Amino acid sequence: MTRTHGQAPPANMAMRLNPGLFDLQGHRGTRGLAPENTLPAFARAMKIGVSTLELDTALTSDGVVVVAHDRRLNPEITRGSDGKWLVAPTATVRSLSYAQLQTLDVGRIDPKSEYCRRFAKQQGMDGVHMPALSEVFDLVRRSGNSQLRFNIETKLSPLFPDEAPQPAEFVGALLSCIDAAGVMERVTIQSFDWRVLRLVRAQAPAVPISYLSAQQGSQATVTSSGASPWTDGISLSKHGSVPRMIAVAAMTTPDDSLQKILWSPHFADLSEHLVIEAHAMNIAVLPWTLNEPEEIARAIMMGVDGLISDYPDRARDTMARMGLELPAPIP
């Protein structure tokens, strides 16, 4: 880590769970600047300087853990071997082999899509393929950085059980891949599907787990009416807040030092009160996905322990202005 020469932290900044350590995570590498979830995006994030690479994983038909956000191939970012954009409905990653995935190009966004307008500054590339998770580990190993962490999400849904492996198969394959790379102590596993995290806690109790949540819109995974299928039978109506739900799910206490527990909410669902409540139960808070300087600064003032951003360069600028320590860039 490198010390910034920015101003001293504001006096009214809420306390983080681990003062002095702020976890800047590059979302899908650095989605705002380079093709998401690809080796160029992860290399760009390292060059900018992040403490953690955030990424998504899926499992191929031949059991390879690959880096992909969508259960089905995303036609807005995927071209076939003929150079043409795929057309929905597309195949599931689960139905294709690793070799088949390598015939696809995920280096650009379809210029006619709304997605392209959202990320107009992303630098498109040709000949970019969906990497295996092991390739990401190799990229970081070659960089010589032995401190960089990985926040790995499992992309599966209890609402579409046929589109991805069942949680037990997914967790087994993911843990095997991480163990083979020798990076178990540098990994956090995150999921909106809390069944996954229960299995990780049982099988790899030293690995930090992060409970993803969203409470607004059609994609909400935590709802006020009964137990959501995403939260492993634990309901907001019974427990009153997501941090309390997580405390029950993880069976954690303030002196539980075996496994680090994190809560990763959509930033719109967060408040300083909830950050304080989570910290009182030894739960670190790491919201997603913060891209504007104003929301980044607001989250820091709330006392979050880190944040996930499509633009880690913007986040670094805000962190520097607020006197936070910055992760060292990797050439």
C-alpha positions as CSV (number, residue, x, y, z in Angstrom):
1,M,0.0,0.0,0.0
2,T,1.2,3.6,-0.6
3,R,0.3,6.6,1.5
4,T,-1.4,9.4,-0.3
5,H,-0.5,13.0,0.4
6,G,-4.1,14.2,0.3
7,Q,-5.9,15.9,3.1
8,A,-6.4,14.4,6.5
9,P,-9.6,12.2,6.8
10,P,-12.6,14.4,7.8
11,A,-13.3,14.5,11.5
12,N,-16.9,13.3,11.1
13,M,-16.0,10.2,9.0
14,A,-17.6,7.1,10.5
15,M,-15.2,4.4,11.8
16,R,-14.5,1.4,9.6
17,L,-14.3,-2.1,11.0
18,N,-10.6,-2.2,10.1
19,P,-9.3,1.4,10.3
20,G,-6.3,2.0,7.9
21,L,-7.3,-0.7,5.5
22,F,-9.7,0.3,2.7
23,D,-10.5,-2.3,0.1
24,L,-10.7,-0.8,-3.4
25,Q,-12.2,-3.5,-5.8
26,G,-12.1,-3.2,-9.5
27,H,-15.6,-4.4,-10.7
28,R,-15.2,-7.1,-13.4
29,G,-11.7,-5.8,-13.6
30,T,-12.5,-2.3,-14.7
31,R,-15.7,-2.5,-16.7
32,G,-15.8,1.2,-17.4
33,L,-12.5,1.2,-19.2
34,A,-11.8,-2.3,-20.6
35,P,-13.9,-5.3,-21.7
36,E,-15.4,-6.7,-18.5
37,N,-14.2,-9.9,-16.9
38,T,-11.3,-10.3,-19.3
39,L,-7.5,-10.4,-18.9
40,P,-7.1,-6.9,-20.3
41,A,-9.6,-5.6,-17.8
42,F,-7.8,-7.2,-14.9
43,A,-4.4,-6.0,-16.1
44,R,-5.8,-2.5,-16.4
45,A,-7.2,-2.6,-12.9
46,M,-3.8,-3.7,-11.6
47,K,-2.0,-0.9,-13.4
48,I,-4.4,1.7,-12.0
49,G,-3.9,0.2,-8.5
50,V,-6.6,-1.8,-6.7
51,S,-6.4,-4.1,-3.6
52,T,-8.9,-6.7,-5.0
53,L,-10.0,-7.9,-8.4
54,E,-13.8,-8.5,-8.4
55,L,-15.0,-11.0,-10.9
56,D,-17.8,-13.5,-11.8
57,T,-17.6,-17.2,-12.5
58,A,-19.5,-19.9,-14.3
59,L,-18.9,-23.5,-15.0
60,T,-18.5,-25.1,-18.5
61,S,-19.9,-28.4,-19.6
62,D,-16.4,-30.0,-19.1
63,G,-16.0,-28.6,-15.6
64,V,-13.8,-25.6,-16.2
65,V,-14.4,-22.6,-14.0
66,V,-14.5,-19.6,-16.3
67,V,-14.9,-15.8,-15.7
68,A,-18.3,-14.8,-16.9
69,H,-21.1,-12.6,-15.5
70,D,-24.1,-14.1,-17.2
71,R,-25.5,-17.6,-17.1
72,R,-26.4,-17.2,-20.8
73,L,-24.0,-15.7,-23.3
74,N,-24.6,-12.0,-23.3
75,P,-25.4,-10.9,-26.9
76,E,-24.5,-7.3,-26.1
77,I,-20.8,-8.2,-25.6
78,T,-20.4,-11.5,-27.5
79,R,-19.5,-12.1,-31.1
80,G,-19.3,-15.5,-32.9
81,S,-16.3,-16.8,-34.9
82,D,-18.0,-15.0,-37.9
83,G,-17.6,-11.6,-36.1
84,K,-21.4,-11.2,-35.8
85,W,-23.2,-10.3,-32.6
86,L,-25.0,-13.2,-31.0
87,V,-28.8,-13.1,-31.0
88,A,-31.0,-14.0,-28.0
89,P,-31.9,-16.5,-26.8
90,T,-28.3,-17.6,-26.5
91,A,-26.8,-20.8,-25.0
92,T,-26.0,-21.2,-21.4
93,V,-22.3,-21.2,-20.4
94,R,-23.1,-24.5,-18.7
95,S,-24.0,-26.1,-22.0
96,L,-20.7,-25.3,-23.7
97,S,-17.2,-26.6,-23.4
98,Y,-14.3,-24.4,-22.6
99,A,-13.0,-25.0,-26.2
100,Q,-16.3,-23.8,-27.6
101,L,-16.2,-20.6,-25.5
102,Q,-12.8,-19.8,-26.9
103,T,-14.3,-19.4,-30.4
104,L,-16.3,-16.4,-29.1
105,D,-15.0,-12.8,-28.8
106,V,-16.0,-10.7,-25.8
107,G,-13.8,-7.7,-26.4
108,R,-16.4,-5.2,-27.5
109,I,-19.9,-3.9,-26.7
110,D,-22.5,-3.9,-29.4
111,P,-22.5,-0.2,-30.5
112,K,-26.3,-0.3,-31.0
113,S,-27.0,-1.4,-27.5
114,E,-28.0,0.7,-24.4
115,Y,-25.1,-1.1,-22.6
116,C,-22.7,0.7,-25.0
117,R,-24.2,4.0,-24.1
118,R,-23.7,3.3,-20.4
119,F,-20.0,2.4,-20.9
120,A,-19.1,4.7,-23.8
121,K,-15.5,5.1,-22.6
122,Q,-14.8,1.4,-22.5
123,Q,-11.9,0.6,-24.9
124,G,-13.0,-2.1,-27.2
125,M,-10.6,-4.8,-28.4
126,D,-10.7,-7.7,-30.9
127,G,-9.6,-11.3,-30.2
128,V,-10.5,-11.2,-26.5
129,H,-11.8,-14.5,-25.1
130,M,-13.6,-15.5,-21.9
131,P,-10.7,-16.6,-19.6
132,A,-10.6,-19.5,-17.3
133,L,-10.3,-18.5,-13.6
134,S,-6.9,-20.2,-13.6
135,E,-5.7,-17.7,-16.3
136,V,-6.6,-14.8,-14.0
137,F,-4.6,-16.3,-11.2
138,D,-1.6,-16.8,-13.6
139,L,-1.8,-13.2,-14.8
140,V,-1.5,-12.0,-11.2
141,R,1.2,-14.4,-10.4
142,R,3.3,-13.2,-13.4
143,S,2.8,-9.6,-12.1
144,G,4.8,-10.5,-9.0
145,N,2.1,-9.1,-6.7
146,S,1.5,-11.5,-3.8
147,Q,-0.9,-9.3,-1.9
148,L,-3.6,-8.7,-4.5
149,R,-6.9,-10.4,-3.5
150,F,-9.7,-11.9,-5.5
151,N,-13.4,-11.4,-4.8
152,I,-15.1,-14.2,-6.7
153,E,-18.8,-14.3,-7.3
154,T,-20.7,-17.5,-8.3
155,K,-23.3,-16.8,-11.0
156,L,-26.2,-19.1,-10.4
157,S,-29.9,-18.4,-9.6
158,P,-32.4,-20.3,-7.5
159,L,-35.0,-19.0,-9.9
160,F,-33.3,-20.7,-12.9
161,P,-31.8,-23.9,-11.5
162,D,-31.3,-25.5,-15.0
163,E,-29.1,-22.6,-16.3
164,A,-26.1,-23.3,-14.0
165,P,-24.7,-26.0,-11.7
166,Q,-26.3,-26.7,-8.4
167,P,-24.6,-24.9,-5.5
168,A,-22.8,-28.0,-4.3
169,E,-21.2,-28.8,-7.7
170,F,-20.3,-25.1,-8.2
171,V,-18.7,-24.7,-4.8
172,G,-16.7,-27.9,-5.2
173,A,-15.3,-26.9,-8.6
174,L,-14.6,-23.4,-7.5
175,L,-12.7,-24.4,-4.3
176,S,-10.7,-27.0,-6.2
177,C,-9.6,-24.4,-8.8
178,I,-8.6,-21.9,-6.0
179,D,-6.8,-24.6,-4.1
180,A,-4.9,-25.8,-7.2
181,A,-3.7,-22.2,-7.8
182,G,-2.5,-21.9,-4.2
183,V,-4.3,-18.6,-3.5
184,M,-6.9,-19.8,-1.0
185,E,-5.7,-17.3,1.6
186,R,-6.2,-14.4,-0.9
187,V,-9.8,-15.2,-1.9
188,T,-13.3,-14.0,-0.9
189,I,-16.3,-15.8,-2.2
190,Q,-19.4,-13.8,-2.7
191,S,-22.9,-14.7,-3.9
192,F,-26.5,-13.4,-4.0
193,D,-27.5,-17.1,-3.5
194,W,-26.7,-17.5,0.2
195,R,-26.9,-21.3,-0.1
196,V,-23.5,-21.1,-1.8
197,L,-22.0,-19.2,1.2
198,R,-23.4,-21.8,3.7
199,L,-21.5,-24.5,1.7
200,V,-18.3,-22.5,1.5
201,R,-18.5,-21.8,5.3
202,A,-18.8,-25.6,5.9
203,Q,-16.1,-26.7,3.4
204,A,-13.5,-23.9,3.7
205,P,-14.1,-22.2,7.0
206,A,-11.0,-19.9,6.7
207,V,-12.2,-18.3,3.4
208,P,-14.0,-15.0,3.8
209,I,-17.6,-14.9,2.5
210,S,-19.5,-12.0,1.2
211,Y,-23.4,-11.8,1.3
212,L,-24.5,-9.9,-1.8
213,S,-27.9,-8.2,-1.6
214,A,-30.3,-6.0,-3.5
215,Q,-33.6,-4.6,-2.1
216,Q,-34.9,-2.5,-4.9
217,G,-36.5,-3.1,-8.3
218,S,-37.2,-6.3,-10.2
219,Q,-33.8,-7.7,-9.4
220,A,-34.3,-7.6,-5.6
221,T,-33.0,-10.6,-3.7
222,V,-34.1,-9.4,-0.3
223,T,-37.8,-8.7,0.1
224,S,-40.0,-7.6,3.0
225,S,-42.6,-10.2,2.2
226,G,-41.4,-13.6,3.6
227,A,-38.2,-15.4,2.8
228,S,-36.6,-14.8,-0.5
229,P,-35.4,-17.9,-2.5
230,W,-32.0,-16.1,-2.6
231,T,-31.5,-15.9,1.2
232,D,-31.4,-19.6,2.2
233,G,-34.7,-19.4,4.1
234,I,-33.8,-16.4,6.2
235,S,-36.4,-13.6,6.0
236,L,-36.1,-9.8,6.4
237,S,-39.5,-9.7,8.0
238,K,-38.4,-11.9,10.9
239,H,-35.0,-10.3,11.5
240,G,-35.5,-6.7,10.7
241,S,-32.4,-5.8,8.7
242,V,-30.0,-7.4,6.3
243,P,-27.0,-7.3,8.7
244,R,-29.1,-9.3,11.2
245,M,-30.1,-11.7,8.5
246,I,-26.4,-12.2,7.7
247,A,-25.5,-12.7,11.4
248,V,-28.0,-15.5,11.5
249,A,-26.9,-17.0,8.2
250,A,-23.2,-17.0,9.2
251,M,-23.8,-17.7,12.9
252,T,-21.2,-15.1,13.6
253,T,-20.5,-13.2,16.8
254,P,-18.2,-10.3,17.6
255,D,-15.5,-12.7,18.7
256,D,-15.8,-15.0,15.7
257,S,-12.3,-14.7,14.2
258,L,-12.3,-17.9,12.1
259,Q,-13.9,-16.5,9.0
260,K,-14.3,-12.9,7.9
261,I,-17.9,-12.1,7.1
262,L,-18.8,-9.3,4.7
263,W,-22.0,-7.7,3.5
264,S,-22.0,-6.3,0.0
265,P,-25.3,-4.4,-0.6
266,H,-26.4,-2.2,-3.5
267,F,-25.3,1.3,-2.5
268,A,-28.8,2.6,-2.7
269,D,-29.8,0.2,0.1
270,L,-27.1,1.5,2.5
271,S,-27.2,3.9,5.4
272,E,-24.7,4.9,8.0
273,H,-27.0,3.3,10.6
274,L,-26.8,0.0,8.8
275,V,-23.0,0.2,8.5
276,I,-22.8,0.8,12.3
277,E,-25.2,-2.1,12.9
278,A,-23.1,-4.4,10.7
279,H,-19.9,-3.4,12.3
280,A,-21.3,-4.1,15.8
281,M,-21.7,-7.7,14.6
282,N,-18.2,-7.9,13.2
283,I,-19.6,-7.8,9.6
284,A,-17.5,-5.7,7.1
285,V,-19.5,-3.6,4.6
286,L,-18.5,-3.4,0.9
287,P,-21.1,-1.8,-1.3
288,W,-21.5,-2.1,-5.1
289,T,-21.2,-0.6,-7.7
290,L,-20.1,3.0,-7.0
291,N,-18.9,5.0,-10.0
292,E,-19.5,8.7,-9.3
293,P,-17.2,10.7,-7.1
294,E,-20.1,12.0,-5.0
295,E,-21.4,8.5,-4.1
296,I,-17.9,7.2,-3.5
297,A,-17.3,10.0,-1.0
298,R,-20.6,9.5,0.7
299,A,-19.9,5.8,1.2
300,I,-16.5,6.6,2.6
301,M,-18.1,9.0,5.0
302,M,-20.5,6.3,6.1
303,G,-17.6,4.2,7.3
304,V,-17.7,1.4,4.7
305,D,-14.7,-1.0,4.7
306,G,-14.2,-0.8,0.9
307,L,-16.2,-0.5,-2.3
308,I,-16.6,-2.0,-5.7
309,S,-16.3,0.3,-8.8
310,D,-16.3,0.1,-12.6
311,Y,-13.9,3.0,-12.5
312,P,-11.2,2.4,-9.8
313,D,-9.3,5.4,-11.2
314,R,-12.2,7.7,-10.1
315,A,-12.4,5.9,-6.7
316,R,-8.6,6.4,-6.2
317,D,-9.0,10.2,-6.9
318,T,-11.7,10.5,-4.2
319,M,-9.8,8.3,-1.8
320,A,-6.7,10.5,-2.2
321,R,-8.7,13.7,-1.6
322,M,-10.1,12.2,1.6
323,G,-6.8,11.1,2.9
324,L,-7.1,7.3,2.5
325,E,-4.2,5.0,1.8
326,L,-4.1,3.8,-1.8
327,P,-3.2,0.4,-3.2
328,A,0.1,0.4,-5.1
329,P,-0.2,0.2,-8.9
330,I,1.3,-2.8,-10.6
331,P,3.1,-2.0,-13.9
